[in-house]
Amino acid sequence: MPAPTDRNGSKTAAATPGSAAPTRFRWAIVALLCAVAMVLYIDRVNLMVAIAYMKEEFGFSEEACGDVLSAFHFGYAAGLVPGGWLADRFGPYRVLTGAGISWCVCTVLIACVGQDVASPWFAVVGVLFALRFLLGLCEACAFPTFGKAVAQWMRRTERAQASGLIHSGAGLGGALAPLFIVWIVVHLGWRESFVISGVITLAITIVWAWLAADDPAKHRMVSPEELKLIAAEKEEMHSQPLDAAWFRRAARSRSLYLLCASEFFYGLGGFVFMTWFFRYFRDVRHVGDMFSGFFSSCNWLAMAIGAPLGGLLCDRCVRRWGSPWGRRAVPLVSIVASGLCSIAAPAIANNVASAAVFALSAGFLYAAAAAFWSTLIDITRRGAGIMGGLMNGIGSLGGALGAMFFARLIPVLDYQGALQCSGAMAIVAGVVWLGIDSSKQIDSTENRT
């Protein structure tokens, strides 16, 4: 076993060859990815709160609010496949470093919108749509890159747990954002909330750039023993570039198509928590700004709890039952349960009880998040970036369409009916998992069990 090297490939002496106990630096990488996911979600969720105050300042219509809220998802959907390709081509270290800087810039620029009081509202909407679209485009590389990093750094039976922790970081970011943004808006203003969000993003990006690396074999903090431990459960230590034969196999992968279909309905079922939820409790249930922010935070806190628990349970199911049921069981049950809760919650008159059931729905929904990414990596480690981008892009398209058409469904079905439609979409997303088989690999012609 060669000695570990630094990021540039030069030999290091940080690990002692005869050391009996392996290092656990791979989990430090997961912690860094959690921090990046946290600021990722602060930057995307902040508009959910700020849009209510921006609507009052600029006089937006409901449809205009829906269009601005959907812009991020359209940009995100458009950028996911290119973002995944970037992750496969250039590696997580460089991609996340550059992306984090771009998130900071896009977020801060939103604070500059509409400072000219003579600007008509429709011009403000157009600029906001463009900036949020650009933010979505820049953030699109994140989860495919997370998936690539997990594929590089983690053992097969640790992947869902690692992915769950990363999604938990995203959930914590979403949980902090509503109360954090409400407090800043009330005391400083909505523009200041975007500036502060951007500064936090830049700080985390600098930490990532300082400590991270693409490959465990090229990091000075990874011991030979840990490297052997990681290699023991990897399909191969260094994945080969994608070729025409690989793409032909991918085009014939039934499980890949079904993963994407489930992700689409998953986006249709979950968009409410990122876009309309704060407005629903503030303007329809009239519970006030702080309570609306608190209820929104409860959803994200439930996601932060549900994601790592779901990932841990998913890995345990794989160890017990193998594939496909080991990967299939958690999302099948949890996404359907989420949809049922989303159908029930709007019909509950008591605000606290309704918010609690919504939070339960959010927790069940995110309990399945790790299963999508760990299943995708099982199917293809070589194309984890680009195929993860495709899968997540289709899910984001579902979220974008949901956010845009939600405002247009309200006059027809009212808020309760529109919310229940999103719950029904989640049930469809869960049922699709009956056909997904993680043992059918794209990378090789042999199936793994």
C-alpha positions in Angstrom: 0.0 0.0 0.0 1.6 3.3 -1.0 1.8 6.0 1.6 -1.0 8.6 1.5 -0.3 11.8 -0.5 -1.6 15.3 -0.3 -4.1 16.9 -2.6 -1.5 17.4 -5.3 -0.3 13.8 -5.2 2.9 14.3 -3.3 3.8 11.8 -0.6 3.2 12.6 3.0 4.2 11.1 6.3 1.2 11.9 8.4 0.1 8.3 8.9 2.3 5.7 10.6 2.5 2.6 8.4 2.5 0.2 11.4 -0.5 1.9 13.2 -3.1 -0.6 14.3 -6.1 1.7 14.6 -7.3 3.3 11.4 -8.1 7.0 11.2 -11.7 8.0 10.7 -11.1 11.1 8.5 -13.8 10.0 6.1 -16.4 11.1 8.7 -14.7 14.5 8.9 -15.3 14.8 5.2 -19.0 13.9 5.8 -19.1 16.6 8.5 -17.8 19.2 6.0 -20.4 18.1 3.5 -23.0 18.5 6.2 -21.9 22.1 6.8 -21.9 22.9 3.0 -25.5 21.4 2.8 -26.6 23.5 5.7 -25.6 26.8 4.1 -26.9 25.5 0.8 -30.4 25.3 2.3 -30.2 28.6 4.1 -29.5 30.2 0.8 -32.5 28.5 -0.9 -35.0 28.7 1.9 -34.5 32.3 2.9 -36.8 33.5 0.1 -39.7 31.5 1.4 -39.8 33.9 4.4 -38.5 37.1 2.7 -41.0 36.9 -0.2 -43.9 37.8 2.2 -42.2 41.1 3.1 -41.1 41.7 -0.5 -44.7 41.2 -1.7 -45.7 44.0 0.7 -43.0 46.3 -0.5 -43.4 45.8 -4.2 -47.1 44.7 -4.5 -46.5 41.3 -6.1 -49.5 39.2 -7.1 -49.9 35.6 -5.8 -49.0 34.3 -9.3 -45.8 36.5 -9.3 -44.8 35.1 -5.9 -45.3 31.6 -7.3 -43.2 32.4 -10.3 -40.3 33.8 -8.2 -40.5 30.9 -5.8 -40.4 28.5 -8.7 -37.4 30.1 -10.4 -34.8 28.5 -8.2 -36.2 25.0 -9.0 -36.1 25.6 -12.7 -32.5 26.7 -12.6 -31.7 23.8 -10.3 -33.3 21.3 -12.7 -31.4 22.8 -15.7 -28.1 22.7 -13.9 -28.1 19.2 -12.3 -26.8 17.1 -15.2 -24.1 19.6 -16.1 -23.3 19.9 -12.4 -23.0 16.1 -12.1 -20.7 16.1 -15.1 -18.6 18.7 -13.4 -18.4 16.5 -10.3 -17.3 13.5 -12.4 -14.9 15.5 -14.4 -13.2 17.8 -11.9 -14.0 16.2 -8.5 -15.8 17.4 -5.4 -13.0 19.6 -4.0 -12.8 22.1 -6.9 -16.5 21.9 -7.8 -17.8 22.7 -4.3 -15.2 25.4 -3.8 -16.2 27.3 -6.9 -19.9 26.6 -6.4 -19.9 28.0 -2.8 -18.4 31.3 -4.0 -21.1 31.5 -6.7 -23.9 30.9 -4.1 -22.5 33.7 -2.0 -22.5 36.2 -4.9 -26.0 35.3 -6.1 -27.5 35.5 -2.6 -25.9 38.9 -1.9 -27.1 40.3 -5.3 -30.7 39.6 -4.3 -30.3 42.3 -1.6 -29.6 44.9 -4.3 -32.9 44.2 -6.2 -35.5 47.0 -6.2 -33.4 49.6 -4.4 -34.5 52.1 -7.1 -38.0 52.9 -5.8 -39.1 53.9 -9.3 -38.7 50.3 -10.5 -42.0 48.8 -11.6 -43.0 45.6 -9.8 -42.9 43.5 -12.9 -39.2 44.5 -13.5 -38.4 43.5 -9.9 -40.1 40.2 -10.5 -38.0 39.6 -13.7 -34.7 40.4 -11.9 -35.6 38.3 -8.9 -36.6 35.4 -11.2 -33.3 35.7 -13.1 -31.2 35.8 -9.9 -33.0 32.9 -8.3 -32.8 30.9 -11.5 -29.0 31.6 -11.5 -28.7 30.6 -7.8 -30.5 27.3 -8.6 -28.2 26.7 -11.6 -25.2 27.3 -9.3 -26.5 25.1 -6.5 -27.4 22.3 -8.9 -24.0 20.7 -8.6 -24.2 20.3 -4.9 -26.0 17.0 -4.3 -24.5 15.2 -7.3 -21.1 16.3 -5.9 -22.1 15.1 -2.5 -22.9 11.8 -4.1 -19.6 11.7 -5.8 -17.8 12.5 -2.6 -19.7 9.7 -0.7 -18.8 7.3 -3.5 -15.2 8.2 -3.2 -14.8 8.3 0.5 -17.3 5.9 2.1 -17.7 2.1 2.4 -20.7 0.6 0.7 -22.5 -0.2 4.0 -21.9 3.4 5.2 -23.2 5.3 2.2 -26.8 5.7 3.2 -25.8 6.7 6.7 -23.4 9.3 5.3 -26.0 10.5 2.8 -28.5 10.8 5.6 -26.2 12.9 7.7 -25.6 15.2 4.7 -29.4 15.6 4.2 -29.6 16.2 8.0 -27.2 19.1 7.5 -29.5 20.4 4.8 -32.5 20.0 7.2 -30.7 21.9 9.9 -30.0 24.7 7.4 -33.7 24.7 6.5 -34.7 24.7 10.2 -32.5 27.6 11.1 -33.4 29.7 8.1 -37.1 30.6 8.8 -36.6 31.9 12.4 -33.1 33.3 11.5 -34.5 35.2 8.5 -37.6 36.4 10.3 -35.5 37.8 13.1 -33.2 39.6 10.7 -36.0 40.9 8.6 -37.9 42.3 11.7 -34.8 43.9 13.2 -32.7 44.8 10.1 -34.7 44.3 6.9 -35.1 41.6 4.2 -32.1 42.8 2.2 -29.8 42.4 5.2 -31.0 38.8 5.5 -29.6 37.9 2.1 -26.3 39.7 2.8 -25.8 37.8 6.1 -26.7 34.5 4.4 -24.1 35.1 1.7 -21.4 35.9 4.3 -22.1 32.6 6.2 -21.9 30.7 2.9 -18.5 32.2 2.1 -17.2 31.3 5.5 -18.1 27.6 5.1 -16.7 27.5 1.6 -13.4 28.7 2.9 -13.3 26.0 5.5 -14.1 23.4 2.9 -11.3 24.6 0.6 -8.9 24.5 3.5 -9.6 20.9 4.7 -11.2 18.9 2.0 -9.8 16.7 -0.9 -11.2 14.6 -3.7 -9.8 11.2 -2.8 -8.9 9.5 0.5 -5.7 8.1 -1.1 -4.6 11.7 -1.7 -5.2 13.2 1.7 -2.5 13.5 4.4 -5.0 12.8 7.3 -6.0 9.3 6.0 -4.0 6.4 7.4 -3.1 3.3 5.3 -5.4 1.3 7.6 -8.3 3.6 6.9 -7.6 3.4 3.2 -7.6 -0.4 3.3 -10.9 -0.2 5.2 -12.5 2.0 2.6 -11.1 -0.1 -0.3 -12.5 -3.3 1.2 -16.1 -2.5 0.3 -15.5 -0.4 -2.8 -16.3 -1.7 -6.3 -13.0 -0.3 -7.4 -10.7 2.3 -5.9 -10.5 4.5 -9.0 -13.5 4.5 -11.3 -13.0 4.5 -15.0 -14.1 7.3 -17.3 -17.6 7.0 -18.8 -17.6 5.5 -22.3 -20.2 4.7 -25.0 -20.8 1.2 -23.7 -21.6 2.6 -20.2 -24.1 5.1 -21.6 -25.8 2.3 -23.6 -26.2 0.2 -20.5 -27.5 3.3 -18.6 -30.1 3.9 -21.4 -31.4 0.4 -20.8 -31.6 0.6 -17.0 -35.2 0.2 -15.8 -34.2 1.1 -12.2 -32.6 4.3 -13.3 -35.8 5.4 -15.1 -37.9 4.5 -12.1 -35.6 6.3 -9.7 -36.1 9.4 -11.8 -39.8 8.9 -11.9 -40.0 8.6 -8.1 -37.8 11.7 -7.7 -40.2 13.7 -9.9 -43.2 12.8 -7.8 -41.1 13.3 -4.7 -40.4 16.9 -5.8 -44.2 17.4 -6.4 -44.9 16.1 -3.0 -42.2 18.1 -1.1 -42.1 21.5 -2.8 -44.5 23.0 -0.2 -41.9 22.8 2.6 -39.5 25.0 0.6 -41.9 27.5 -0.9 -45.5 28.1 0.2 -45.5 26.7 3.8 -44.6 30.0 5.6 -47.2 31.9 3.6 -49.8 29.3 4.3 -49.6 29.6 8.1 -49.0 33.3 8.0 -51.7 34.4 5.5 -54.3 31.6 5.6 -54.1 30.3 9.2 -53.1 33.8 10.5 -50.8 32.6 13.2 -48.3 35.5 12.9 -44.8 35.8 11.6 -42.8 34.2 14.4 -45.1 31.3 14.8 -45.2 30.7 11.0 -41.4 30.8 11.1 -41.4 28.4 14.1 -43.7 25.9 12.3 -41.6 26.1 9.2 -38.5 25.4 11.3 -40.2 22.4 12.8 -40.6 20.8 9.4 -36.8 21.2 8.7 -35.9 20.0 12.1 -38.0 16.9 11.5 -36.1 16.5 8.2 -32.8 16.9 10.0 -33.8 14.1 12.4 -35.5 11.9 9.7 -32.7 11.9 7.2 -29.9 10.3 9.3 -32.3 7.9 10.9 -33.6 6.8 7.5 -30.1 6.5 6.2 -29.0 4.4 9.2 -32.1 2.2 8.8 -31.5 1.8 5.1 -28.0 0.6 5.6 -29.1 -1.9 8.3 -31.8 -3.2 5.9 -29.2 -3.8 3.2 -27.0 -5.7 5.7 -30.0 -7.8 6.7 -31.8 -8.3 3.4 -29.4 -7.4 0.7 -30.7 -5.9 -2.6 -33.2 -4.9 -3.7 -35.4 -5.0 -0.6 -32.7 -3.6 1.6 -32.7 -0.3 -0.3 -36.4 -0.4 -1.2 -38.0 -0.9 2.2 -37.4 2.5 3.8 -38.5 4.8 0.9 -41.5 2.6 0.1 -42.8 3.0 3.6 -41.7 6.5 4.6 -42.7 8.3 1.4 -46.2 6.8 1.4 -46.5 7.7 5.1 -45.4 11.3 4.3 -48.1 11.6 1.6 -50.8 10.4 4.0 -49.7 12.9 6.6 -49.7 15.7 4.0 -53.3 14.8 3.0 -54.4 14.8 6.7 -52.6 17.9 8.0 -54.5 20.6 6.1 -57.8 19.2 7.3 -56.9 19.6 11.0 -58.4 22.8 12.4 -56.0 23.2 15.3 -52.9 25.0 14.2 -50.5 23.3 16.5 -51.8 19.8 15.6 -51.8 20.6 11.9 -48.2 21.9 12.1 -47.2 18.8 14.0 -48.6 16.5 11.4 -46.9 18.5 8.6 -43.6 18.1 10.5 -44.2 14.4 10.7 -44.8 14.4 6.9 -41.5 16.3 6.4 -39.6 13.9 8.6 -41.0 10.8 6.8 -40.2 12.5 3.4 -36.6 13.1 4.3 -36.1 9.7 5.8 -36.1 8.4 2.2 -33.6 11.0 0.9 -30.5 8.9 1.6 -32.1 5.9 -0.2 -32.2 7.7 -3.5 -28.5 8.5 -3.4 -27.2 5.3 -1.9 -29.3 3.3 -4.4 -28.0 5.4 -7.3 -24.4 4.8 -6.2 -25.2 1.0 -5.9 -26.4 1.1 -9.5 -23.5 3.2 -10.8 -20.4 4.4 -9.0 -18.8 5.5 -12.2 -21.6 7.8 -13.2 -22.7 8.9 -9.7 -22.3 12.6 -10.5 -24.0 12.8 -13.9 -26.7 10.3 -13.1 -27.3 11.9 -9.7 -27.7 15.2 -11.5 -30.2 13.7 -13.9 -32.2 12.1 -11.0 -32.1 15.2 -8.9 -32.8 17.5 -11.8 -36.0 15.6 -12.6 -37.0 15.9 -9.0 -36.3 19.6 -9.0 -38.4 20.0 -12.1 -41.3 18.4 -10.2 -40.7 20.9 -7.4 -40.6 23.8 -9.8 -43.8 22.8 -11.5 -45.4 22.3 -8.1 -44.4 25.7 -6.8 -45.6 27.5 -10.0 -48.9 25.8 -10.4 -49.8 25.7 -6.6 -50.8 29.4 -6.8 -53.0 28.5 -9.8 -54.6 25.6 -8.0 -55.6 27.7 -5.0 -58.6 29.5 -6.7 -59.9 26.1 -7.9 -59.2 23.8 -4.9 -58.4 26.3 -2.1 -55.3 25.8 0.0 -56.5 22.6 1.6 -57.2 20.8 -1.7 -53.9 22.1 -3.3 -51.9 20.8 -0.3 -53.6 17.5 -0.4 -52.8 17.1 -4.1 -49.1 17.4 -3.2 -49.6 14.7 -0.6 -51.1 12.4 -3.3 -48.0 12.9 -5.4 -45.8 11.8 -2.6 -47.8 8.5 -2.3 -47.1 7.9 -6.0 -43.4 8.5 -5.4 -43.3 5.9 -2.7 -45.2 3.2 -4.7 -42.8 3.5 -7.6 -40.1 2.0 -5.4 -41.7 -1.4 -5.8 -40.0 -1.6 -9.2 -36.5 -0.3 -8.3 -33.8 -2.9 -8.1 -30.4 -1.7 -6.7 -28.7 -5.0 -7.6 -28.9 -4.2 -11.3 -25.6 -2.4 -11.9 -24.9 -0.2 -14.9 -21.1 -0.3 -14.3 -20.8 -4.0 -15.1 -22.8 -6.7 -16.7 -23.0 -8.7 -13.5 -25.6 -8.1 -10.9 -24.7 -7.7 -7.3 -26.8 -9.1 -4.5 
